[in-house]
Amino acid sequence: RRPETSFLWFTSPYKTLKFILWRRYKWALILALLLLILLLFLGIFVYAFPNYAAMKLVKPFN
């Protein structure tokens, strides 16, 4: 009979990821998440700015 701990990684994958990935790559994961958020905001800015700038130049509601 095998002990239950031999299948712990299979029954609890999140805990396994925490012990394997989080301890080793914690700062890299945090930096990647912050970089992703920054790139998302930059992408939204690049997407929305031309329309906003054109509306400010033309001023259609004045």
Residue frames as a rotation matrix with the C-alpha (Angstrom) as fourth column:
ARG 1
0.581 0.814 0.000 0.00
0.814 -0.581 0.000 0.00
0.000 0.000 -1.000 0.00
ARG 2
-0.355 -0.704 0.615 1.36
0.694 -0.639 -0.332 3.41
0.627 0.309 0.715 -1.02
PRO 3
-0.486 0.189 -0.853 1.20
0.663 -0.556 -0.501 6.43
-0.569 -0.810 0.145 1.22
GLU 4
0.540 0.822 0.183 -1.25
0.773 -0.398 -0.494 9.15
-0.333 0.408 -0.850 0.24
THR 5
0.415 -0.420 -0.807 1.53
-0.129 -0.905 0.405 11.72
-0.901 -0.064 -0.429 -0.09
SER 6
-0.575 -0.681 0.454 2.84
0.358 0.290 0.888 10.09
-0.736 0.673 0.077 -3.26
PHE 7
-0.311 0.544 0.779 -0.24
0.922 -0.027 0.387 11.31
0.232 0.838 -0.493 -5.15
LEU 8
0.046 0.320 -0.946 -0.42
0.652 -0.727 -0.214 14.71
-0.757 -0.607 -0.242 -3.47
TRP 9
-0.762 -0.398 -0.511 0.77
-0.097 -0.710 0.697 16.51
-0.640 0.581 0.503 -6.61
PHE 10
-0.872 0.465 0.151 -2.06
0.323 0.316 0.892 14.91
0.367 0.827 -0.425 -8.56
THR 11
-0.028 0.922 -0.386 -4.82
0.981 0.100 0.167 15.70
0.193 -0.374 -0.907 -6.08
SER 12
0.666 0.217 -0.714 -3.67
0.460 -0.873 0.163 19.25
-0.587 -0.437 -0.681 -5.34
PRO 13
0.229 -0.631 0.741 -2.02
0.945 -0.038 -0.325 20.81
0.233 0.775 0.587 -8.41
TYR 14
0.697 0.049 0.715 -2.28
0.047 -0.999 0.023 24.37
0.715 0.018 -0.699 -7.10
LYS 15
0.889 -0.405 0.212 -0.31
-0.267 -0.081 0.960 23.53
-0.372 -0.911 -0.180 -4.00
THR 16
0.403 -0.757 0.515 2.27
0.759 0.591 0.273 21.78
-0.511 0.281 0.813 -6.15
LEU 17
0.362 -0.234 0.902 2.57
0.696 -0.576 -0.428 24.84
0.621 0.783 -0.046 -8.42
LYS 18
0.914 -0.011 0.406 2.95
-0.245 -0.811 0.531 27.03
0.323 -0.584 -0.744 -5.37
PHE 19
0.707 -0.672 0.220 5.84
-0.021 0.291 0.956 25.00
-0.707 -0.681 0.192 -4.04
ILE 20
0.178 -0.673 0.718 7.57
0.879 0.437 0.192 24.47
-0.442 0.597 0.669 -7.39
LEU 21
0.065 -0.107 0.992 6.97
0.832 -0.543 -0.113 27.68
0.551 0.833 0.054 -9.33
TRP 22
0.844 0.387 0.371 6.14
0.191 -0.863 0.468 30.35
0.501 -0.324 -0.802 -6.77
ARG 23
0.781 -0.580 -0.230 9.19
0.222 -0.087 0.971 29.90
-0.584 -0.810 0.061 -4.56
ARG 24
-0.099 -0.898 0.429 11.62
0.811 0.177 0.557 29.81
-0.576 0.404 0.711 -7.45
TYR 25
-0.628 -0.114 0.769 10.07
0.709 -0.490 0.507 32.34
0.319 0.864 0.389 -9.86
LYS 26
0.118 0.759 -0.640 8.09
0.912 -0.339 -0.233 34.61
-0.394 -0.556 -0.732 -7.53
TRP 27
-0.088 -0.196 -0.977 9.71
0.055 -0.980 0.191 37.89
-0.995 -0.037 0.097 -8.58
ALA 28
-0.970 -0.244 -0.008 9.78
-0.009 0.000 1.000 36.93
-0.244 0.970 -0.002 -12.25
LEU 29
-0.434 0.884 0.172 6.05
0.876 0.369 0.311 36.13
0.212 0.285 -0.935 -12.16
ILE 30
0.257 0.500 -0.827 5.24
0.684 -0.698 -0.209 39.40
-0.682 -0.512 -0.522 -10.37
LEU 31
-0.466 -0.524 -0.713 7.36
-0.154 -0.746 0.648 41.37
-0.871 0.412 0.266 -12.84
ALA 32
-0.949 0.155 0.274 5.73
0.312 0.342 0.886 39.58
0.043 0.927 -0.373 -15.80
LEU 33
-0.051 0.991 -0.128 2.25
0.997 0.043 -0.062 40.36
-0.056 -0.130 -0.990 -14.44
LEU 34
0.198 0.067 -0.978 3.11
0.318 -0.948 -0.001 44.04
-0.927 -0.311 -0.209 -13.94
LEU 35
-0.783 -0.539 -0.310 4.65
-0.151 -0.318 0.936 44.20
-0.603 0.780 0.168 -17.41
LEU 36
-0.696 0.609 0.382 1.53
0.706 0.480 0.521 42.61
0.134 0.632 -0.763 -18.89
ILE 37
0.284 0.814 -0.506 -0.70
0.857 -0.452 -0.246 45.16
-0.429 -0.364 -0.826 -17.17
LEU 38
-0.113 -0.421 -0.900 1.53
-0.024 -0.905 0.426 48.01
-0.993 0.070 0.092 -18.37
LEU 39
-0.964 -0.255 0.075 1.48
0.046 0.116 0.992 46.71
-0.262 0.960 -0.100 -21.95
LEU 40
-0.304 0.933 0.193 -2.29
0.953 0.297 0.066 46.34
0.004 0.204 -0.979 -21.78
PHE 41
0.400 0.430 -0.810 -2.72
0.505 -0.841 -0.197 49.98
-0.765 -0.330 -0.553 -20.73
LEU 42
-0.476 -0.650 -0.593 -0.24
-0.221 -0.564 0.795 51.09
-0.851 0.510 0.125 -23.38
GLY 43
-0.885 0.200 0.420 -2.14
0.462 0.482 0.745 49.11
-0.053 0.853 -0.519 -26.03
ILE 44
0.140 0.982 -0.126 -5.44
0.965 -0.164 -0.206 50.66
-0.223 -0.093 -0.970 -24.98
PHE 45
0.172 -0.156 -0.973 -3.85
0.122 -0.977 0.178 54.11
-0.978 -0.149 -0.149 -25.11
VAL 46
-0.820 -0.541 -0.190 -2.45
-0.141 -0.131 0.981 53.54
-0.555 0.831 0.031 -28.61
TYR 47
-0.633 0.657 0.410 -5.81
0.773 0.502 0.388 52.19
0.049 0.562 -0.826 -29.75
ALA 48
0.322 0.904 -0.281 -7.91
0.928 -0.360 -0.095 55.03
-0.187 -0.230 -0.955 -28.31
PHE 49
-0.194 -0.465 -0.864 -5.64
0.438 -0.829 0.348 58.07
-0.878 -0.311 0.364 -28.69
PRO 50
-0.937 -0.202 0.285 -6.05
0.344 -0.379 0.859 58.79
-0.066 0.903 0.425 -32.43
ASN 51
-0.138 0.964 0.226 -9.84
0.772 -0.038 0.635 58.99
0.620 0.262 -0.739 -32.13
TYR 52
0.438 0.264 -0.860 -9.59
0.834 -0.475 0.279 61.17
-0.335 -0.839 -0.428 -29.03
ALA 53
-0.499 -0.708 -0.499 -7.03
0.409 -0.701 0.585 63.48
-0.764 0.088 0.639 -30.64
ALA 54
-0.810 0.258 0.526 -9.14
0.484 -0.210 0.849 63.84
0.330 0.943 0.045 -33.79
MET 55
0.253 0.959 -0.131 -12.19
0.865 -0.164 0.475 64.72
0.434 -0.233 -0.870 -31.72
LYS 56
0.236 -0.229 -0.944 -10.22
0.689 -0.646 0.329 67.33
-0.685 -0.728 0.005 -29.79
LEU 57
-0.805 -0.591 -0.057 -8.92
0.355 -0.556 0.751 68.91
-0.476 0.584 0.658 -33.01
VAL 58
-0.683 0.593 0.427 -12.28
0.451 -0.118 0.885 69.01
0.575 0.797 -0.187 -34.79
LYS 59
-0.922 0.355 -0.156 -14.42
0.013 -0.374 -0.927 69.79
-0.388 -0.857 0.340 -31.70
PRO 60
-0.766 0.628 0.138 -17.72
0.310 0.172 0.935 68.59
0.564 0.759 -0.327 -33.20
PHE 61
0.011 0.849 -0.528 -19.87
0.959 0.141 0.246 69.49
0.283 -0.510 -0.813 -30.18
ASN 62
-0.433 -0.194 -0.880 -18.96
0.564 -0.820 -0.097 73.17
-0.703 -0.538 0.465 -29.95
